[in-house]
Amino acid sequence: MVKGEGNRTAQPVGSGLGEGQVFLGTGSVAPDTTRPEQVSRIYRLNDPALSEMELEPLLNELLGRIKEILSVDTVAILLLDDKGEELVARAARGLEEEVERGFHIPIGSGYAGRIAAERAPIFIADVDHADVVNPILRQKGIRSLLGVPLIVEADLLGVLHVGTLKPRTFTNEDAAVLQLAANRVAPAIERSRLFQALAREHRAGVMLQRSLLPDRLPELVGLPVAARYFPARDEVGGDWYDVMELPRGKIGVAIGDVVGHGIGAAALMGQLRTALRAYALDGYEPAEVLERLNRLVQSIRGRGMATAAYATFDKEKGTLRFASAGHPPPAVARPGGEARLLETSPGAPLGALSYSKYVEQEATLEDGDILILYTDGLVELREQSLDVGLARLLEAVSGASSSDHACRQIVRDLVPPEGGRDDIAFVALQNAPVPAELLLRLPADPGVLTQVRETLRRWLRARGAPAREIEMITLACGEACSNAIEHAYSPGAAFFEVEGSADDGLVTVAVRDTGHWRAPRGENRGRGLTIMESVMDVVEIDSKPLGTEVLMRRRLPA
Amino acid sequence: MIVANLDGEIDMSNARRLATSIADEVTNDVLGLVVDLTEVRYIDSAGIQVIYDLHERLNKRGQRLRLVVPPDSVIARTLDLVNASRAIGIVDATETAVAAMASPGEEPG
């Protein structure tokens, strides 16, 4: 057994002997000269407990054992840097300064550098007379050194060397034992480095993925949105979701899943998410968006495949249009009711066919309904059919009262605490019921005006206002909101409020901001006030130091 | 002559951008501008300001502006509230606007 190990990793004997140096090849070491008690201890260097350790503690543990076995004063491990040009001191016993000072030496120079270059053991009988670059070795008073290369499958990992404070003539047996130890620890180091590299890639992938997902979801009045993303336990995948405000007051919700794992999948995900968003913002309907996306995937070099679903929601009509490229069907939860899956006729996954047609389906989201899009990591359970996963999803979201509630229930019931085998992403959007009393608090940003108008229209319709009244009251309120946004004066985030009530046909809307009312400047704002006053029966402007309230009333025609 | 077909809703969030993109199209050599608001479902004072600004700018260069607004539409009622319909030439169809603009001797818009 020992022989086999020794021969498999036998190194060529180096040439070019220097003064005071003895080159030893492990191939020249006969196993029967190795002392049995040393061998058994070296074997313990490879015990399973070591394989799970991080690199630094692993190296330190190994050094301690080697120091003891060979009865030496110093042990050091130098590992090749990522570029493969220099050896860097990574762990040492009796030579801790080497590590602390970050000692490094190019391959080929100095003692360790020559071992690396020759890929063969080097023995220095007396340090003072040899070519030793490292001042620490001299300062420490080390007299004799023996070093061997760390090699795994012909790849040089680094150098392992031991030293003594008294002159010692290391024997061929010592060299064989050290090389055997090196051959034993090298795979453990390699494993640990690979593990760390993988962990680094995983972290990088997760970071990339996170950076490619929306950093925040849009705050949509009357349409609360919530989403969650859980990276896979071992490898980052290419799941994504997106929510966007579209032209003409529609909302787009997208979800997708790039086939495969790793940074490549995450990068393709980023491209697809951006492209989908671009097509969506151009106003394309779901089937067209997916067709374009499929064409785009075709054009990407080394293209991948992805499944995706995209839905647009017209909140004024309550209608949902959606299409699917090989993606699992959307779910709809109803507060106080059963959850259901929407019927889809999914087309081919993106990138699967050079030309794919997608069928668009329509559904209605009633007041309170919650739309849930998800990736298959959520419903594809180990050793269970997809139907079981889907049934569990419906069960989890049944009775959810809000988007966030639905997400929390999914996390509680379906997401493994230690992470899934696959990425899991889901996004929920609720068509929240219109409350009898309206209260909106919004950032003072012109971009929210569309939402304010849509909410006002829905609210006024629910209060029984005729179409013409709805438009005119919305116009007057819009002017008041524009004023609030213009006047909002705050160093940080400024907000404004819209409060509405309707009592026996009398509609009251108050718009409050945190700025000072300013006398209308120019004809533009003057016209705004004119519009408010012509539309509403009453317009009262109450300007206080901390903010302005515009109160408007209008009696609806009987 | 330039015809600008607008749709959607015009408010302070997009009025300035709209003004720029229309103004960029109206070069010195065109006879005038027809802004078709038939498909527009909302316009507020910021949007109306854009129309006034265009009107003034075109007037200075001897060009004309016509708005196409369907009668009894939300836009027509909104423009009426601020008497914009009196100041700016409003017609109910693009063809009418184009024909009126093409015939010389009309009063400047």
Interface residues (C-beta under 8 A of the other chain):
Chain A: P247 R248 G249 P446 G447 L449 T450 R453 R468 E471 M472 T474 L475 G478 E479 S482 I485 E486 E523 N524 R525 R527 G528 T530 I531 S534 V535
Chain B: G8 E9 D11 M12 S13 Y42 D44 S45 A46 I48 Q49 Y52 V74 R77 T78 L81 V82
